[in-house]
Amino acid sequence: MILSRYRSDIALAASNLWAQKTRTLLTALGIIFGVGAVIGMLAIGAGAREESMRFIESLGVRNLLIESRTATSDQELQQRRRSSPGLTERDVRVLQANVDDLEMISARRSMHPAQVVPKPTPDLPELFGVRPAYAPIHAWKLAEGSFFTDQDDLSAAAVCVLGEKAKVAILGYGAAAGQFVKVNDTWLKIVGVLKEQISSGSGTAQSMDPNFVIYIPLDTFKYRFFDRGGSRKDELDGVDIRLKLHADSMAAAKVVNAILSSTHHKIPDFAVTIPAELLAEQQRSQSIFTWVMVAIAAISLLVGGIGIMNIVLATVLERTREIGIRRSIGARRGDIIRQFLFESVLISIGGGVVGIGFGYLLSWIIARAAEWSTIVTPASIAIAFGVSVAVGIVFGIYPARKASRIDPIEALRYE
């Protein structure tokens, strides 16, 4: 009985809306744009969060990254050198001896080469000298060959591993392992090519695009290359550490900071980055950013809800005589409330369904136009659609109650 009554009320509401198709569509536009905007904003936030989390995780949540801070002037360098030798191989040995949770460690040096052949390119890849542990520290996988070995490092072998973009820039898209490249005056045999890695797109050393780098053993770097542009640089550009499985990153970072502060005599010429801490901070800031965008987009839903209320109020005025006739033949106030409430809810449901499609389209356009990763999640669809239905109910209650309170006698006299 109750279900049949609801079905008849919904059918009546649907027929009334269909009779005024243009008005119904215009009323639903606010909901459509609001739902689409909410889904689009959540998709942008989810895409940005996914990319940033993938990048931070690529740094290694069990890693500690120590970066040398290059002096900005000769005077600053002289002041530093009175107390601190800068980041050196000695620091690496001290850390190995004193950090209990240390599993692997690799020193790092870098330079920008003057030339790379056989294929000249206007934008030359960086040259990194690292230990063989550098690849497992960052959990890298190779598309070709293998990473260089401890023996290659000890013998300062003329070998290298190319990042994916560096390989394409120098040799094109064919196989590279076993071929040779000349960096400055040294020929290097390619022993491996990395699979494409996540890049942050920033210009700092530790977040430089790993795909556009030539990696060589650190001893090869020291004995076969000379960095002519590094007069203000420390002996090492950085040190990458991987901690043991259940190590406390924050506690280990404090130990590393204390050791380096002691060996550098409290000169702040280094920085320790904790990817695990970066990940937590990124998640917090990304959540705030996402919900701010959603709040802005939700204003469209609010405007759409106000539009529904205004149109339903106008409809009540237009159909006052109809309300009087229905009341005179036995319709109760609850029947009138349901009639107009169902109309507002059907508008919001229809607008929500179309808005979901618009949200997908908006996300696709943003991804293509801005080259920004977007991810439409089931949660974003549920939130946007649920809010649109809630808006229809909330903003439909007042007009429906007003319609139910119209005096039937006065309604019948209304022209």
C-alpha positions in Angstrom: 0.0 0.0 0.0 2.7 2.5 1.0 5.0 1.4 -1.8 2.2 1.8 -4.4 1.4 5.3 -3.0 5.1 6.3 -3.3 5.2 4.9 -6.8 2.2 7.0 -7.8 3.6 10.1 -6.2 7.0 9.6 -8.0 5.1 9.0 -11.3 3.1 12.2 -10.8 6.2 14.2 -9.9 8.0 12.8 -13.0 5.2 13.6 -15.3 4.9 17.2 -13.9 8.7 17.7 -14.5 8.5 16.2 -18.0 5.7 18.6 -18.8 8.1 21.5 -18.1 11.3 20.0 -19.7 13.1 23.3 -20.3 12.5 24.6 -16.8 13.5 21.3 -15.3 16.7 21.2 -17.3 17.6 24.8 -16.4 16.9 24.1 -12.7 19.1 21.0 -12.8 22.1 22.8 -14.4 23.2 24.1 -11.0 23.3 20.5 -9.6 25.0 19.2 -12.8 27.8 21.8 -12.6 28.1 21.4 -8.9 28.4 17.6 -9.0 30.8 17.8 -11.9 32.9 20.4 -10.1 33.1 18.4 -6.9 34.1 15.2 -8.8 36.6 17.2 -10.9 38.3 18.8 -7.9 38.4 15.5 -6.0 39.9 13.9 -9.1 42.6 16.6 -9.3 43.4 16.1 -5.6 43.5 12.3 -5.9 45.8 12.5 -8.9 48.1 15.0 -7.2 48.2 12.9 -4.1 48.9 9.7 -6.1 51.8 11.3 -8.0 53.3 12.9 -4.9 53.0 9.6 -2.9 54.6 7.6 -5.7 57.5 10.1 -5.9 58.1 10.1 -2.1 57.8 6.3 -2.0 60.3 6.1 -4.9 62.7 8.0 -2.6 62.2 5.1 -0.1 60.2 5.5 3.1 63.1 3.6 4.8 65.7 6.0 3.4 67.5 9.0 4.8 68.9 11.5 2.2 71.8 13.7 3.2 72.4 16.7 0.9 75.4 19.0 0.9 74.5 22.7 0.9 76.7 24.5 -1.6 78.2 27.8 -0.5 76.8 30.8 -2.3 80.1 32.8 -2.3 83.8 32.3 -1.8 83.6 34.2 1.5 80.9 31.9 2.9 83.0 28.9 1.8 86.1 30.2 3.6 84.1 30.8 6.8 82.8 27.3 6.6 86.2 25.7 6.0 87.6 27.3 9.2 85.4 24.8 11.1 83.9 22.2 8.7 85.4 20.1 5.9 82.0 19.8 4.3 80.4 16.5 3.4 83.2 14.0 2.8 84.0 10.3 2.5 85.0 10.4 6.2 81.4 11.2 7.1 80.3 8.1 5.3 82.8 5.9 7.3 81.7 7.5 10.6 78.0 7.0 9.8 78.7 3.3 8.8 80.4 2.8 12.2 77.9 4.6 14.4 74.4 4.2 12.9 73.1 0.9 14.2 70.0 0.8 11.9 72.0 1.5 8.8 71.5 -1.3 6.1 73.1 0.3 3.0 74.8 3.5 2.2 76.0 5.3 -1.0 78.0 8.5 -1.3 77.1 10.6 -4.4 78.9 13.1 -6.6 77.6 14.9 -9.6 78.6 17.2 -12.5 77.2 18.6 -15.7 79.3 17.2 -18.6 80.7 19.5 -21.3 79.8 17.0 -24.1 78.2 13.6 -24.6 78.4 11.6 -27.8 77.5 9.8 -30.1 74.3 11.8 -30.4 74.8 15.5 -29.4 71.8 17.0 -27.6 71.3 20.6 -26.5 70.2 19.5 -23.0 72.9 17.2 -21.7 72.1 14.6 -19.0 73.8 14.9 -15.6 76.6 12.6 -14.6 76.3 10.9 -11.2 79.0 9.0 -9.4 77.5 6.6 -6.9 78.2 3.3 -5.2 76.6 0.0 -6.4 74.3 0.2 -3.4 72.6 3.3 -4.8 70.2 1.2 -7.0 68.9 -1.1 -4.3 68.6 1.9 -1.9 66.1 3.4 -4.3 64.6 0.0 -5.3 65.4 0.6 -9.0 64.7 -1.9 -11.7 66.4 -2.1 -15.0 65.0 -2.4 -18.5 68.3 -3.7 -19.9 71.4 -5.3 -18.5 72.4 -4.8 -14.8 73.8 -2.1 -12.4 77.5 -1.9 -12.1 79.2 -4.0 -9.4 81.5 -3.5 -6.4 84.4 -4.8 -8.5 83.6 -2.1 -11.2 83.7 0.5 -8.5 87.0 -0.8 -6.9 88.7 -0.9 -10.3 87.3 2.5 -11.5 85.9 0.7 -14.5 84.8 2.8 -17.5 81.2 1.6 -17.3 77.8 3.4 -16.9 74.1 2.9 -16.5 71.7 5.2 -18.3 68.4 6.6 -17.2 65.6 6.0 -19.6 65.4 9.5 -21.0 69.2 9.8 -21.2 69.3 6.6 -23.3 66.7 8.0 -25.7 68.5 11.4 -25.9 71.9 9.8 -26.6 71.2 6.6 -28.5 67.5 6.7 -29.5 65.0 4.0 -28.9 67.0 0.9 -29.8 68.9 -1.4 -27.4 71.7 0.3 -25.5 73.4 -2.3 -23.3 76.9 -3.1 -24.7 77.2 0.1 -26.6 79.6 3.0 -25.7 79.1 6.7 -24.9 81.7 9.3 -24.6 81.3 11.7 -21.7 83.8 14.6 -21.9 87.0 12.7 -22.8 86.1 9.3 -21.4 84.5 6.4 -23.3 82.1 4.5 -21.1 80.5 1.0 -21.8 76.8 0.9 -21.1 76.1 -2.1 -18.8 72.4 -1.3 -18.1 69.4 1.0 -18.7 67.0 1.9 -15.9 63.2 1.5 -16.2 61.4 4.8 -16.2 61.4 6.2 -12.6 59.1 8.7 -10.9 60.3 12.3 -11.1 59.3 15.3 -8.9 60.0 17.7 -11.7 62.0 20.1 -9.4 65.5 21.2 -9.8 67.1 20.2 -6.5 69.8 17.6 -6.7 68.2 14.8 -4.7 64.9 15.3 -6.6 66.4 15.7 -10.0 64.8 13.6 -12.8 66.5 10.2 -12.3 65.7 9.3 -15.9 67.9 12.0 -17.4 71.2 10.9 -15.6 74.2 8.9 -16.5 75.3 6.8 -13.5 78.9 5.7 -13.1 80.9 4.1 -10.2 82.0 6.7 -7.7 85.6 5.7 -8.0 85.3 6.0 -11.8 84.0 9.6 -11.2 86.9 10.4 -8.8 89.7 9.1 -11.0 88.5 9.7 -14.6 86.5 13.0 -14.3 87.2 16.5 -13.1 84.4 18.9 -12.2 85.6 22.2 -13.4 82.5 24.0 -12.2 82.5 22.7 -8.6 85.0 24.9 -6.8 82.5 25.7 -4.1 81.2 22.2 -3.7 82.0 19.7 -1.0 83.8 16.5 -1.7 80.4 14.8 -1.8 77.1 16.2 -3.1 75.1 13.8 -1.0 74.8 10.5 0.9 71.9 8.2 0.5 71.1 5.8 3.4 68.7 2.8 3.6 67.6 1.8 7.1 66.8 -1.7 8.3 63.3 -3.0 8.0 61.8 -2.0 11.4 64.0 1.0 12.0 62.6 4.3 13.4 63.3 6.8 10.6 62.9 9.8 12.9 65.2 8.4 15.6 67.8 7.4 13.0 67.6 10.9 11.5 68.4 12.4 14.9 71.4 10.2 15.2 72.7 11.1 11.8 72.1 14.8 12.5 74.0 14.6 15.8 77.0 12.7 14.2 77.3 15.2 11.3 76.8 18.2 13.5 79.7 16.9 15.6 82.0 16.2 12.6 81.1 19.5 11.0 81.4 21.4 14.3 77.8 22.6 14.2 78.2 24.3 10.8 74.8 23.9 8.9 76.3 22.9 5.6 74.2 19.8 5.1 70.5 18.8 5.2 68.9 15.5 6.2 65.6 14.6 4.4 63.3 11.9 5.7 61.0 10.6 3.0 58.7 9.0 5.6 58.2 12.4 7.2 57.7 14.0 3.8 55.0 11.4 3.0 53.1 12.1 6.2 53.3 15.8 5.7 52.3 15.5 2.0 49.2 13.5 3.0 48.2 16.2 5.6 48.7 19.1 3.2 47.1 17.3 0.3 44.0 16.5 2.4 43.7 20.2 3.4 44.1 21.3 -0.3 41.6 18.7 -1.5 38.9 19.7 1.0 39.4 23.4 0.3 38.8 22.8 -3.4 35.8 20.6 -2.7 34.4 23.3 -0.4 34.7 25.9 -3.2 33.1 23.5 -5.7 30.3 22.7 -3.3 29.2 26.3 -3.5 27.9 25.4 -7.0 25.7 22.7 -5.3 24.5 25.3 -2.8 23.6 27.6 -5.6 21.9 24.7 -7.4 19.9 23.9 -4.3 18.7 27.5 -4.0 17.7 27.4 -7.7 15.6 24.3 -7.0 13.9 26.0 -4.0 13.1 29.1 -6.1 11.7 27.1 -9.0 9.6 24.8 -6.7 8.2 27.9 -4.9 7.3 29.3 -8.3 5.7 26.0 -9.3 3.7 26.0 -6.0 2.3 29.4 -6.9 1.4 28.4 -10.4 -0.3 25.2 -9.3 -2.2 26.6 -6.3 -5.6 25.7 -7.9 -4.3 22.2 -8.6 -3.4 21.9 -4.9 -6.8 23.1 -3.9 -8.5 20.5 -6.1 -6.3 17.7 -4.7 -7.0 18.7 -1.1 -10.8 19.0 -1.8 -11.0 15.4 -3.1 -9.2 14.0 -0.1 -5.4 14.6 -0.5 -3.7 15.1 2.9 -0.9 17.5 3.7 1.5 14.6 3.6 0.5 13.8 0.0 1.1 17.4 -1.1 4.5 17.5 0.7 5.6 14.2 -1.0 4.4 15.5 -4.4 6.6 18.6 -4.4 9.5 17.0 -2.4 9.7 14.2 -4.9 9.9 16.7 -7.7 12.9 18.5 -6.1 14.6 15.2 -5.3 14.0 13.9 -8.9 15.6 17.1 -10.2 18.6 16.6 -7.9 19.0 12.9 -8.8 18.7 13.6 -12.5 21.2 16.5 -12.2 23.5 14.3 -10.1 23.5 11.5 -12.7 24.3 13.9 -15.5 26.8 15.7 -13.2 28.7 12.4 -12.7 29.2 12.2 -16.5 30.2 15.9 -16.6 32.7 15.2 -13.8 34.3 12.5 -15.8 34.5 14.8 -18.8 35.9 17.7 -16.8 38.6 15.4 -15.3 39.6 14.2 -18.8 39.8 17.7 -20.1 41.9 18.8 -17.2 44.2 15.8 -17.6 44.6 16.5 -21.4 44.9 20.3 -21.3 47.0 20.7 -18.2 48.9 17.4 -18.4 47.9 16.8 -14.8 47.1 13.3 -13.5 43.4 13.0 -12.4 41.8 10.0 -10.7 38.0 9.7 -10.4 37.4 7.5 -7.4 34.1 5.8 -6.3 34.3 7.8 -3.1 34.2 11.1 -5.0 31.2 9.9 -7.0 29.4 8.8 -3.9 30.1 12.1 -2.0 29.1 14.3 -4.9 25.9 12.3 -5.7 25.0 12.0 -2.0 25.3 15.7 -1.5 23.2 16.5 -4.6 20.4 14.3 -3.3 20.7 15.9 0.2 20.5 19.3 -1.5 17.3 18.3 -3.3 15.7 17.1 0.0 16.9 20.1 2.1 15.9 22.8 -0.4 12.7 21.0 -1.3 11.3 20.7 2.2 10.4 24.4 2.6 8.4 24.7 -0.7 6.7 21.4 -0.1 5.6 22.4 3.4 4.4 25.8 2.1 2.4 24.0 -0.6 0.8 21.7 2.0 -0.3 24.7 4.2 -2.3 26.4 1.5 -5.9 26.7 2.5 -8.0 24.5 0.1 -10.9 26.9 -0.1 -8.6 29.8 -1.0 -6.7 27.6 -3.4 -9.9 26.8 -5.3 -10.7 30.5 -5.6 -7.2 31.2 -6.9 -7.0 32.3 -10.6 
